[in-house]
């Protein structure tokens, strides 16, 4: 690649022409690939282009449906956007499994989000805390116009707290704000409020007569929401008598399965290598719904992983108990989501997802997403502790391998039947395709 100046000022066609000159061996084939993923509706394509910067095309992910989710005695069909084989199938299978065993139960534990004014200040700490306590109401008053609409919806600034962080970094303090943002994820709202407060905090410091000249120098480093939201938490669980879990492959009965399942969950609590993969499986389900609703899956992931390490060791997020013959499987984690504003209100498919889900508010969406994470985790652990993960996963992956090898429809049909009772590997599928070229 060569350097280029003013790339952002080029039109989309000019960007593609420059890119074509840098990487393509077959100019027309390259251009056709880029353009083939443009939306045929120019208005929708313009909308997609404006979601981000320097856009030249669209990257398509599958949009699937997982039916039969019973959540608090209400049936949902849940859209998932994900490219990984077996995730939608596993979630759907888990939903059906629990449909006749009481379904999923959920509750939102809390919904507060947080943000901080990070600042440096040198002086007597007692003076700073006195200053803050005297001026807290002035800080809140400074954002009254910004928060008025949110307050009408039942939200706003819940509290402001001054935090001494000097034991971690010299002269470092925070003003931590707690916020209720109702059905909005609230990032822009929180950031705007914090920035106005930060400016007012500096003004008040200059005016505070008890500060010396050096103490009036309050340096705001940054004002920003935190994607770590340990007070915006949802819990989901399933439970039933062990005897109702049924029988499993390889002659495993319900009691054997329950005990092995519980041990697998406990291993993820104590072993970081297993915990990471365990939680990745949970987020296979969570991310797929978060993307489908136009929410920020990166924020949800970062928060969830931080929550998994909140006691100093990274642990599996789900838990399992076997008490008095009852199998209970539970997931509790932070989940800051929105159903209004941002991409949820702009992306046509995000709006379609919310319609399929019955137009949930933010709290209901938190519960739906947590359930899919739990369902996905249940499906993965059930496979791991019974048949092994590869049997089901690779069967789902078979079609991807066949398409990669450019197999014909006849070869695909033959391969699906052939691998019904055989192990799927790339080399095995490749050998089969090579040996059935007469079917092309």
C-alpha positions in Angstrom: 0.0 0.0 0.0 1.2 3.5 -0.8 0.6 6.6 1.4 -2.3 8.9 0.5 -3.3 12.3 1.6 -6.9 13.6 1.8 -8.5 10.1 1.5 -11.5 11.1 3.6 -12.3 13.9 1.1 -12.5 11.5 -1.9 -15.9 10.3 -3.1 -16.8 6.7 -2.6 -16.0 5.9 -6.2 -12.7 7.6 -5.9 -11.8 5.7 -2.8 -12.6 2.4 -4.6 -10.5 3.4 -7.6 -7.5 4.2 -5.4 -8.0 0.9 -3.5 -8.3 -1.0 -6.8 -5.0 0.5 -7.9 -3.3 -0.7 -4.8 -4.5 -4.3 -4.3 -6.4 -5.8 -7.2 -4.9 -8.1 -9.8 -8.2 -8.3 -11.7 -9.6 -4.7 -11.6 -13.1 -5.5 -12.8 -13.5 -8.5 -10.6 -12.4 -6.5 -7.6 -14.8 -3.6 -8.5 -17.7 -6.1 -9.0 -17.1 -7.6 -5.6 -17.2 -4.2 -3.8 -20.2 -3.0 -5.7 -22.2 -6.3 -5.5 -22.7 -5.7 -1.8 -24.1 -2.2 -2.2 -27.8 -2.0 -1.3 -30.0 -1.6 -4.4 -31.9 1.2 -2.7 -29.6 4.2 -3.0 -31.4 5.9 0.0 -30.7 2.9 2.3 -27.1 2.7 1.0 -26.6 6.4 1.8 -27.9 5.6 5.3 -25.4 2.7 5.8 -22.5 4.8 4.4 -23.2 7.5 7.0 -23.0 5.1 10.0 -19.2 5.2 9.7 -16.4 6.9 7.9 -14.6 6.1 4.6 -17.2 3.5 3.7 -16.9 1.8 0.3 -19.3 -1.2 0.7 -21.3 -3.3 3.1 -20.2 -6.5 4.9 -23.0 -9.0 5.1 -23.7 -11.1 8.2 -26.5 -13.7 8.4 -29.7 -12.7 10.2 -31.2 -15.8 11.8 -34.1 -16.6 14.1 -34.2 -18.7 17.3 -37.8 -19.6 18.2 -39.5 -21.1 21.3 -37.8 -19.0 24.0 -40.1 -18.9 27.0 -39.0 -15.9 29.2 -41.1 -15.2 32.2 -43.9 -17.2 30.6 -43.9 -15.2 27.4 -42.8 -16.8 24.1 -40.2 -15.0 22.0 -38.7 -15.6 18.6 -35.2 -14.0 18.9 -33.2 -12.6 16.0 -29.4 -13.3 16.0 -26.8 -11.8 13.8 -23.7 -14.0 13.7 -21.5 -15.8 11.2 -20.4 -18.7 13.4 -21.9 -22.1 12.6 -24.0 -23.8 15.3 -24.7 -20.8 17.5 -28.3 -20.2 16.3 -28.9 -24.0 16.2 -27.6 -24.4 19.8 -29.6 -21.5 21.1 -32.8 -22.8 19.4 -32.2 -26.3 20.8 -31.7 -25.0 24.3 -34.9 -22.9 24.0 -36.9 -25.9 23.0 -35.3 -28.0 25.8 -36.4 -25.6 28.5 -39.8 -24.8 26.9 -41.4 -27.7 28.7 -39.4 -27.4 31.8 -40.6 -24.0 33.0 -38.7 -21.8 30.6 -36.3 -19.1 31.5 -36.8 -16.7 34.4 -35.2 -13.3 34.7 -35.1 -10.1 36.7 -33.3 -6.8 36.4 -31.3 -6.1 39.6 -30.4 -2.5 38.9 -30.1 -0.1 35.9 -27.7 2.7 37.0 -24.9 3.6 34.6 -21.8 5.6 35.6 -19.4 8.2 34.2 -16.5 10.2 35.6 -14.8 13.5 35.6 -11.1 12.5 35.9 -9.0 15.3 37.3 -5.7 16.2 38.9 -5.6 18.4 42.0 -2.8 19.2 44.6 -3.6 20.3 48.1 -5.3 19.4 51.3 -7.8 16.6 50.7 -10.1 17.8 53.4 -10.4 21.1 51.6 -11.3 19.3 48.4 -14.1 17.2 50.0 -15.5 20.3 51.7 -15.4 22.2 48.4 -17.2 19.3 46.6 -19.9 19.0 49.3 -20.6 22.7 49.2 -20.8 22.8 45.4 -22.5 19.5 44.5 -25.8 21.2 44.1 -24.2 23.8 41.8 -22.8 21.1 39.6 -26.2 19.5 39.3 -27.8 22.9 38.6 -25.3 23.5 35.8 -26.9 20.6 33.7 -30.5 21.3 34.5 -31.3 22.1 30.9 -29.5 19.0 29.6 -31.3 16.6 31.9 -34.8 18.0 31.8 -36.1 15.7 29.0 -34.5 12.7 30.6 -36.0 13.6 33.9 -39.4 13.8 32.3 -39.0 10.1 31.3 -38.0 9.1 34.8 -34.2 9.3 34.4 -31.4 11.8 35.0 -28.5 12.2 37.3 -29.0 9.8 40.3 -26.0 10.9 42.4 -22.5 12.5 42.3 -19.7 11.3 44.5 -16.1 12.5 44.9 -13.5 9.7 44.9 -10.0 9.9 46.2 -7.7 7.9 43.8 -4.4 9.2 45.0 -3.3 5.9 46.3 -3.3 4.6 42.8 -2.0 7.7 41.0 -0.5 10.9 42.5 -3.0 13.8 42.8 -5.7 11.8 41.0 -9.4 12.3 41.9 -12.8 11.5 40.3 -16.2 12.9 40.3 -18.3 9.8 39.7 -21.8 10.4 38.4 -24.6 7.8 38.5 -27.2 8.0 35.8 -30.6 6.5 34.9 -31.0 6.7 31.1 -34.3 4.8 30.8 -34.7 3.2 27.4 -31.6 4.9 25.9 -28.1 3.4 26.2 -27.2 7.0 27.2 -23.6 7.4 26.1 -24.0 10.8 24.5 -26.3 12.0 27.2 -23.8 11.0 30.0 -20.8 12.4 28.2 -22.6 15.7 27.5 -23.6 16.1 31.2 -20.1 15.2 32.4 -18.4 17.7 30.1 -20.6 20.6 31.2 -20.1 19.6 34.9 -16.4 19.5 34.4 -16.3 23.0 33.0 -18.4 24.2 36.0 -16.1 22.3 38.4 -13.1 24.2 37.2 -15.0 27.6 37.4 -16.1 26.8 41.0 -12.5 25.9 42.0 -11.3 29.3 40.7 -14.0 31.0 42.8 -13.5 29.1 46.0 -12.0 31.4 48.5 -10.7 28.6 50.8 -8.4 27.3 48.1 -4.9 28.8 47.8 -3.8 30.0 44.4 -2.2 26.6 43.6 -5.3 24.7 44.8 -7.5 26.7 42.4 -5.7 24.9 39.6 -8.0 21.9 39.1 -6.9 20.1 35.9 -9.6 18.1 34.2 -8.0 15.3 32.3 -11.1 13.9 30.7 -14.9 13.5 31.2 -16.3 10.2 29.9 -18.9 7.5 30.7 -17.7 4.1 31.8 -18.7 1.0 29.9 -18.2 -0.8 33.2 -21.7 -0.8 34.6 -21.8 -3.1 37.7 -25.0 -1.4 38.9 -26.8 -2.1 35.6 -27.3 -5.9 36.1 -29.6 -8.6 34.9 -30.0 -12.2 36.1 -31.4 -15.2 34.2 -31.9 -18.8 35.2 -33.5 -22.1 34.5 -34.3 -24.9 36.9 -36.0 -28.2 37.1 -35.8 -31.4 39.1 -32.7 -33.4 38.0 -35.0 -36.3 37.1 -36.7 -34.2 34.5 -33.5 -33.5 32.6 -34.0 -36.7 30.6 -31.5 -39.1 29.2 -28.4 -38.2 27.1 -26.2 -39.9 24.5 -23.7 -42.6 25.4 -25.9 -44.0 28.1 -25.7 -41.0 30.4 -28.7 -40.6 32.7 -30.0 -37.3 34.1 -28.1 -37.5 37.4 -24.8 -38.3 35.7 -25.3 -35.4 33.3 -26.3 -32.9 36.0 -23.1 -33.7 38.1 -20.8 -33.5 35.1 -22.5 -30.3 34.0 -22.0 -28.8 37.4 -18.4 -29.7 37.5 -17.8 -28.1 34.1 -19.3 -24.9 35.3 -17.1 -25.0 38.5 -14.0 -25.6 36.3 -14.7 -22.3 34.6 -14.9 -20.6 38.0 -11.3 -21.7 38.9 -9.4 -22.1 35.7 -8.8 -19.0 33.5 -8.0 -21.0 30.4 -11.4 -22.6 30.6 -13.1 -19.4 31.8 -12.2 -17.4 28.8 -13.7 -20.0 26.4 -16.7 -20.6 28.6 -17.5 -16.8 28.6 -16.8 -16.6 24.9 -19.6 -19.1 24.4 -21.9 -16.9 26.5 -21.1 -13.9 24.3 -21.7 -15.9 21.1 -25.3 -15.6 22.1 -25.3 -12.2 23.7 -23.4 -10.5 20.9 -25.6 -11.9 18.3 -28.7 -10.3 19.8 -26.9 -7.1 20.7 -25.8 -6.7 17.1 -29.3 -7.5 15.8 -30.7 -4.6 17.9 -28.1 -2.1 16.9 -26.5 -1.9 20.3 -22.8 -1.8 21.1 -21.5 -5.3 21.4 -18.0 -4.1 22.1 -19.1 -2.2 25.2 -21.2 -5.2 26.4 -18.2 -7.6 25.9 -15.7 -5.2 27.7 -18.0 -4.8 30.6 -18.9 -8.5 30.9 -15.2 -9.5 30.9 -14.3 -6.9 33.5 -17.2 -8.2 35.6 -15.9 -11.7 35.3 -12.6 -10.5 36.9 -14.2 -8.3 39.6 -12.7 -10.3 42.5 -9.2 -10.2 41.0 -9.4 -13.5 39.1 -11.1 -14.0 35.7 -14.0 -16.5 36.2 -16.8 -18.0 34.3 -19.9 -15.9 34.4 -22.5 -18.6 34.9 -23.2 -20.8 37.9 -24.8 -24.1 38.6 -26.2 -25.7 41.7 -27.6 -29.1 42.6 -29.6 -28.7 45.8 -32.3 -31.1 47.0 -32.6 -32.7 43.6 -33.0 -29.4 41.8 -30.8 -28.5 38.9 -30.4 -24.7 38.6 -28.3 -22.9 36.0 -27.9 -19.1 36.3 -26.2 -16.2 34.6 -25.8 -12.7 36.2 -23.9 -9.9 34.4 -24.0 -6.2 33.6 -26.0 -5.3 30.5 -26.3 -1.6 29.5 -28.6 -1.6 26.4 -30.9 0.9 24.7 -34.0 0.6 22.6 -34.2 4.2 21.5 -31.6 6.5 19.9 -28.4 5.7 18.1 -28.3 2.8 15.6 -31.4 1.2 17.2 -33.4 4.1 15.8 -31.5 4.3 12.4 -30.8 0.8 11.2 -33.8 -0.7 9.4 -32.9 -4.2 10.5 -32.4 -3.1 14.1 -35.9 -1.6 14.1 -37.2 -4.8 12.6 -35.5 -6.8 15.3 -37.2 -4.8 18.0 -40.5 -5.3 16.2 -40.0 -9.1 16.2 -39.3 -8.9 19.9 -42.5 -7.0 20.6 -41.0 -3.5 21.0 -39.3 -4.2 24.4 -38.1 -1.5 26.6 -34.5 -1.5 27.7 -35.2 -3.6 30.8 -37.0 -6.3 28.9 -34.2 -6.3 26.2 -31.6 -6.8 29.0 -33.5 -9.9 30.1 -33.9 -11.3 26.5 -30.2 -10.9 25.8 -29.1 -12.5 29.1 -31.4 -15.5 28.4 -29.8 -16.1 25.0 -26.3 -15.9 26.6 -27.5 -18.5 29.2 -29.1 -20.7 26.5 -26.0 -20.6 24.4 -23.8 -21.6 27.4 -26.2 -24.4 28.3 -26.1 -25.8 24.7 -22.3 -25.6 24.6 -21.8 -27.3 28.0 -24.4 -30.0 27.2 -22.4 -30.9 24.1 -19.1 -30.7 25.9 -20.2 -33.0 28.7 -22.0 -35.5 26.6 -21.0 -36.1 22.9 -18.2 -33.5 22.7 -18.3 -30.2 21.0 -17.0 -31.2 17.6 -19.7 -33.6 16.7 -22.4 -31.0 16.5 -20.2 -28.0 15.7 -18.5 -29.6 12.7 -21.8 -30.9 11.3 -23.0 -27.3 11.2 -19.7 -26.3 9.7 -19.9 -28.9 7.0 -21.8 -26.6 4.6 -19.2 -23.9 5.0 -16.4 -26.3 4.1 -18.3 -27.6 1.1 -18.9 -24.1 -0.2 -15.3 -23.2 0.3 -14.4 -26.2 -1.8 -16.9 -25.1 -4.4 -18.9 -28.4 -4.2 -21.9 -28.8 -6.5 -25.4 -29.1 -5.2 -25.2 -32.9 -5.9 -22.0 -33.2 -3.9 -23.4 -31.2 -1.0 -26.5 -33.5 -0.8 -24.2 -36.6 -0.9 -21.9 -35.2 1.7 -24.7 -34.4 4.1 -25.8 -37.9 4.0 -22.3 -39.4 4.0 -21.3 -37.5 7.2 -24.4 -38.4 9.1 -22.4 -40.9 11.3 -18.8 -39.8 10.5 -16.4 -37.2 11.8 -16.3 -34.0 9.8 -12.8 -32.5 9.2 -11.6 -30.3 6.4 -9.4 -33.0 5.0 -12.2 -35.6 5.1 -14.6 -33.3 3.3 -11.9 -32.3 0.7 -11.2 -36.0 0.0 -14.9 -36.7 -0.4 -15.3 -33.7 -2.8 -12.3 -34.9 -4.8 -13.7 -38.5 -5.0 -17.1 -37.4 -6.2 -16.2 -35.0 -9.0 -18.5 -37.2 -11.2 -21.4 -35.6 -9.3 -20.6 -32.1 -10.5 
